[in-house]
Amino acid sequence: MNDWSGLRAVRSYLELVRFSHTIFALPFAFLSATWAWRLSSREAGVMTYAFTWRAGLGVLLCMVAARSFAMAVNRLADRNYDAQNPRTMGRHLPSGRLPVGEVQIFAASCGAAFVGATLLFLPNVWPVLLSVPVLLVLAGYSYAKRWTVFVHFWLGTALGLAPICAWIAVRGQPLSLDLRDLIPAFLLGVGVLLWVAGFDVIYACQDTDIDRRLGLKSLPAWLGNDVALKVAAGCHALMLVPLLLIPWVAPQLQLSWLYGIGLLLVASLLWYEHSIVSAHDLQRINLAFFQANAVISLILLLAGGLDAW
């Protein structure tokens, strides 16, 4: 009986942080890490941080811990609002399935695990030094909706840090960091920012009326769903720009036709995502939000990673 209770508790926490959705940002982190490692391996005579099993494990643990921390903080911050929203009142904290104190401990543990995982990148000290600022950005998203309608871009920034941090972790020198070297990762991060902001605007269209009633900020609550969906489409169109620039600013990555096909598939999926959602029909929003976006991140990882090889 205790074993079953323990399994149910683990399942509840995995559901709390929506562990399966880690796939959204994780492929971008691994893509960036792969690019950084390939550049390092091609620069003969340049002492750069090599991609080892420790680095790969570090990227994986940092991503899982950071996202679990961010989701737990979000659920804690929003629990009173969630209790007033018919769509979210069944979540673990409003429904009482998980106690607040335990989730607070879980969030703190995930934050500590994230900082601890950055030690795997030593002697590169940058991941350790940047770990707490990154956690502050992640936690800040949960409160941004109280004061800015551009909360979606805060979320985009939080996830857009994944490829930049992975690049720094794998490519960064122990004692120095050339900002010009970050340009490919920065462009990938901007692409992720616009991608996430766009699909978060789509997702927020479900709560337009309740957000207005509760005084929460979002673009749909401010502009209405019709205009907000146009903003989301604009974000997704602009997302392709930095991704297209990467082969030009970083020719040493040797990205070619395979990466181009990947971008074409991504553009097609984004078009599909917007074709099945409208201001008057949000029934297929989960299909657009979860399934299409998971495929997009995996396509870019496969196309960009294989092409760099």
C-alpha positions in Angstrom: 0.0 0.0 0.0 2.8 2.4 0.9 4.5 1.5 -2.4 1.4 2.5 -4.3 1.1 5.7 -2.3 4.6 6.5 -3.1 4.0 5.9 -6.8 0.9 8.1 -6.7 2.9 10.9 -5.1 5.6 10.7 -7.7 2.9 10.7 -10.4 1.2 13.8 -8.8 4.5 15.7 -8.8 5.2 14.8 -12.4 1.7 16.0 -13.3 2.2 19.1 -11.3 5.2 20.2 -13.3 3.9 18.7 -16.5 7.1 16.7 -16.9 6.2 15.5 -20.3 6.3 19.0 -21.6 10.0 19.3 -20.9 10.3 18.3 -24.5 9.5 21.8 -25.5 12.8 23.5 -24.5 15.1 20.5 -24.0 15.7 19.8 -27.7 16.8 23.5 -28.2 19.3 23.1 -25.3 20.8 20.0 -26.8 20.9 21.5 -30.3 22.8 24.5 -29.0 25.1 22.2 -27.0 25.7 20.1 -30.1 26.6 23.2 -32.2 28.9 24.5 -29.5 30.7 21.2 -29.2 31.1 20.9 -33.0 32.6 24.4 -33.2 35.0 23.5 -30.5 36.0 20.3 -32.1 36.7 22.0 -35.4 38.9 24.7 -34.0 42.2 22.9 -33.9 44.6 24.2 -31.3 41.9 26.2 -29.4 41.4 25.1 -25.8 37.6 25.0 -25.4 35.4 23.1 -23.0 34.9 19.7 -24.6 31.5 18.0 -24.8 31.7 15.0 -22.5 29.2 12.8 -20.8 29.4 15.2 -17.8 28.4 18.1 -20.0 25.6 16.1 -21.6 24.3 15.0 -18.2 24.7 18.5 -16.9 22.5 20.0 -19.7 19.8 17.3 -19.1 19.8 17.7 -15.3 19.8 21.5 -15.5 16.9 21.6 -17.9 14.7 19.1 -15.9 15.5 20.8 -12.6 15.0 24.4 -14.0 11.7 23.6 -15.6 10.4 21.7 -12.6 11.4 24.6 -10.4 9.6 27.1 -12.7 6.4 25.1 -12.9 6.2 24.4 -9.2 6.7 28.2 -8.5 4.1 29.0 -11.0 1.6 26.6 -9.5 2.3 28.0 -6.0 2.0 31.6 -7.2 -1.3 31.0 -9.1 -3.0 28.6 -6.7 -5.6 31.2 -5.6 -6.3 32.3 -9.1 -6.5 28.7 -10.3 -9.1 28.0 -7.7 -11.4 30.7 -9.3 -10.9 29.5 -12.9 -13.1 26.6 -14.0 -10.4 25.3 -16.4 -7.7 25.1 -13.6 -9.6 24.6 -10.4 -8.9 20.9 -10.6 -5.1 21.3 -10.5 -3.2 19.7 -7.6 -3.0 22.7 -5.3 -6.5 24.2 -5.6 -8.0 20.8 -5.3 -5.9 19.9 -2.3 -4.3 16.8 -3.8 -0.9 18.2 -2.9 -0.2 20.3 0.2 1.3 23.8 -0.3 4.2 23.1 2.2 5.3 20.0 0.3 5.2 21.8 -3.0 7.3 24.7 -1.6 9.9 22.2 -0.4 9.8 20.5 -3.9 10.3 23.9 -5.6 13.3 24.7 -3.3 14.8 21.3 -3.9 14.5 21.7 -7.7 16.2 25.1 -7.5 19.0 23.6 -5.4 19.3 20.7 -7.8 19.6 23.1 -10.7 22.5 25.0 -9.0 24.1 21.7 -8.1 23.9 20.4 -11.6 25.9 23.4 -12.9 28.9 22.1 -10.9 29.2 19.4 -13.6 30.5 22.0 -16.0 33.5 22.9 -13.8 36.2 24.2 -14.5 33.8 26.4 -16.6 32.5 28.6 -13.8 29.9 30.6 -15.8 27.0 28.1 -15.3 27.5 28.3 -11.6 27.7 32.1 -11.6 24.6 32.5 -13.8 22.5 29.8 -12.0 20.8 32.1 -9.5 20.0 34.9 -12.0 18.5 32.3 -14.3 16.3 31.0 -11.4 15.1 34.5 -10.7 14.1 35.0 -14.3 12.2 31.7 -14.2 10.4 32.5 -11.0 9.7 36.1 -12.1 7.4 34.9 -14.9 4.9 33.6 -12.5 4.3 37.1 -11.1 4.7 39.1 -14.3 1.1 38.5 -15.2 0.1 40.7 -12.3 1.6 43.8 -13.9 2.4 43.4 -17.7 0.4 42.3 -20.7 3.7 41.2 -22.2 4.0 38.3 -19.8 4.1 35.9 -22.8 7.5 37.4 -23.8 8.8 36.9 -20.3 7.9 33.2 -20.7 9.6 33.3 -24.1 12.7 34.8 -22.6 12.8 32.2 -19.8 12.7 29.3 -22.3 15.0 31.2 -24.7 17.7 31.2 -22.1 18.0 27.4 -22.5 20.0 27.4 -25.8 22.1 30.3 -24.6 22.9 28.7 -21.2 23.7 25.4 -22.9 26.1 27.1 -25.3 27.9 28.9 -22.4 28.1 25.6 -20.5 29.7 23.7 -23.3 31.6 26.4 -25.1 32.5 28.8 -22.3 36.0 29.2 -21.2 36.8 28.8 -17.4 37.8 32.4 -16.9 36.6 34.4 -19.9 33.6 34.7 -22.2 33.6 36.2 -25.7 30.1 37.7 -26.3 30.7 37.6 -30.0 30.9 33.8 -29.8 27.4 33.7 -28.4 25.7 35.1 -31.6 24.5 31.7 -32.9 23.1 30.7 -29.5 21.6 34.2 -29.1 19.8 33.9 -32.4 18.5 30.5 -31.5 17.4 31.9 -28.2 15.5 34.8 -29.9 13.8 32.2 -32.1 12.7 30.2 -29.1 11.5 33.4 -27.4 9.2 34.4 -30.3 8.0 30.8 -30.7 7.1 30.4 -27.1 5.5 33.9 -26.8 3.4 33.1 -29.8 2.0 29.8 -28.6 1.6 31.2 -25.1 -0.6 33.9 -26.5 -2.7 31.2 -28.3 -3.0 29.3 -25.0 -4.0 32.4 -23.0 -7.0 32.9 -25.3 -8.8 30.2 -23.3 -8.7 32.5 -20.2 -9.5 35.9 -21.7 -12.7 36.5 -19.7 -11.4 35.0 -16.4 -8.2 37.0 -16.6 -10.2 40.2 -17.1 -12.4 39.4 -14.1 -9.4 38.5 -11.9 -7.3 41.5 -13.0 -4.6 39.4 -14.6 -2.6 40.7 -17.6 -2.4 39.1 -21.0 -2.5 40.1 -24.6 -5.9 38.4 -25.2 -7.3 40.1 -22.1 -6.0 43.4 -23.3 -6.6 43.2 -27.1 -9.2 40.4 -27.4 -8.7 37.0 -28.9 -8.9 38.0 -32.6 -6.1 40.6 -32.4 -4.1 38.5 -30.0 -4.0 35.6 -32.4 -2.7 37.9 -35.1 0.1 38.9 -32.7 0.8 35.3 -32.2 1.0 34.7 -35.9 3.4 37.6 -36.2 5.6 36.2 -33.5 5.7 32.9 -35.3 6.5 34.5 -38.6 9.3 36.5 -37.1 10.6 33.4 -35.3 12.0 32.1 -38.6 14.1 35.2 -39.2 16.8 34.6 -36.5 16.8 30.9 -37.4 17.4 31.7 -41.0 20.3 34.0 -40.0 22.2 31.4 -38.1 23.9 29.8 -41.2 25.0 33.2 -42.4 26.5 34.5 -39.1 28.0 31.1 -38.2 29.1 29.5 -41.5 31.6 27.4 -39.5 28.6 25.3 -38.4 28.2 24.2 -42.0 24.5 24.1 -41.9 23.0 23.4 -45.3 20.0 21.8 -47.0 19.0 19.5 -44.1 18.7 22.5 -41.8 16.7 24.3 -44.5 14.3 21.4 -44.8 13.8 21.5 -41.1 12.9 25.2 -41.2 10.5 24.5 -44.0 8.8 21.8 -42.0 8.7 24.1 -38.9 7.0 26.9 -41.0 4.4 24.4 -42.3 3.6 23.2 -38.7 3.3 26.8 -37.5 0.9 27.5 -40.4 -1.1 24.3 -39.4 -1.1 25.4 -35.8 -2.8 28.7 -36.7 -5.1 27.1 -39.2 -6.8 25.0 -36.5 -7.4 27.8 -34.0 -9.5 30.9 -34.3 -11.0 33.5 -32.0 -14.3 31.7 -32.4 -13.1 28.1 -32.2 -10.5 27.2 -29.4 -11.5 23.5 -29.2 -8.3 22.3 -30.8 -6.0 24.5 -28.9 -4.4 21.6 -27.0 -3.6 20.0 -30.3 -1.9 23.2 -31.5 -0.2 23.9 -28.2 1.1 20.5 -27.1 1.4 18.2 -30.1 2.5 20.6 -32.9 5.0 22.4 -30.7 6.6 19.2 -29.4 7.1 18.1 -33.0 8.6 21.5 -34.0 11.3 21.4 -31.3 12.2 17.8 -32.2 12.4 18.6 -36.0 14.9 21.5 -35.3 17.0 19.3 -33.0 17.2 16.5 -35.6 17.7 18.8 -38.7 20.1 21.2 -37.0 22.0 18.5 -35.1 22.4 16.1 -38.0 23.4 18.9 -40.4 26.1 20.2 -38.1 27.5 16.7 -38.1 
